[in-house]
Amino acid sequence: MRKQVKNNVSWVGYMDWELETFHGDEYSILNGSSQNAYLIEEEKTVLVDTVWLPHRDEFIENLRTEGVLDKIDCIVVNHGEQDHSGTLPALMKEIPGTPIYCTANAVKSLEGQYGKLGWDFHTVKTGDSLDIGNDKKLIFVEMRMLHWPDSMATYMTGDNILFSMDAFGQHFAVEELFNDKADQSLLYKEAMKYFANILNPFAPFVTRKLDEIGKLNLPIDIIAPSHGVIWRKEPMQIVTKYAEWADAYKENQITVAYDTMWEGTAKLAHAIAAEINKQDPETTVKVFNIAKTDKNELMTEVFKSKAIAVGSPTCVNDILTSVAGWLSFLKTLKFKNKKAAAFGCYGWSGESVKILQEKLIEAGFAVTEEHVRSCWNPDEEDYAIIPALAKALLSEEK
Ligand code: FEO
């Protein structure tokens, strides 16, 4: 089965309604996903990417049933990660000798993962092109670090389609394929989650690449990423969003994230949220128990926030492992231009707040002096600090 994208371009990917996690268990999938592969049938027949290994047989069988398997003149590999290249080894056994167009780094990633199998690689760089007949050509654009060093996008002239790889994608299954057919709020929620959790560490590259693509002056009618919807209605809307998201994005939100042992730190979390709301009802405040919350959903809330408050009790001279792991993830995402405050209860040694502050600084947050360090359970003295902490988080000053 194929689904038409435009003229002689079809989607031949895998709609993954049942996927629950991605990158091992690093990324939660709540609304399905897709691995988008595309077939271009001009004078040359070109396959753009494949699908993940578990769907290998179905993918190849589909190409056979559609009568195109033996017609493929070349394969474009925009990125070597397994969700798009996992089928290549089996596919290349079916159509050995088929030329593969990819970046030099993609040769490294493909040979690194699958071995040196004698594939006919044609390495390309930005501006290189491939004539596919019918007065159309493919123009390659390296997308280094978006999100791997091997990533690239492919632009098809004539139909003005940008096969953008992971960029502009979402883990979101939409059987009808196109952005105008999707639930818009879910689409943007998933697009933002994808950006916050996968692309944000590379935000400066996003900004530079968007400028570079803009300067190429290529008319873009369709953006066809490797996951989720194909942007055909006002496709530049997601480019505009990416420019916004890549620029130290924040909304008028503060997120309180904590874990607790005997509810003392939980009480502080809720008191901080209530005080923020009291001081500024216009600011959205959300509270999450880190140990009980999907980490990727929570990171998306942090992405939207102008400030966060993070709490952990002291446990064996340290913070709770749930919070430690979460802070380690937080650091990798390289959020910018956000404030943070620390709080927590302790019974004996009481190191947690200091450790939280150090880790938040390491993660790039501007940490407020104001903090709450509560012995055993929060008392009046502890609660009396919270208005100043809330004020510091709400303040525009760095
Ligand atoms: Fe969808 Fe980086 O692979």
Boltz pocket constraint, residues with backbone or C-beta under 6 A from the ligand:
constraints:
  - pocket:
      binder: B
      contacts: [[A, 79], [A, 81], [A, 82], [A, 83], [A, 84], [A, 147], [A, 148], [A, 166], [A, 226], [A, 227]]
      max_distance: 6.0
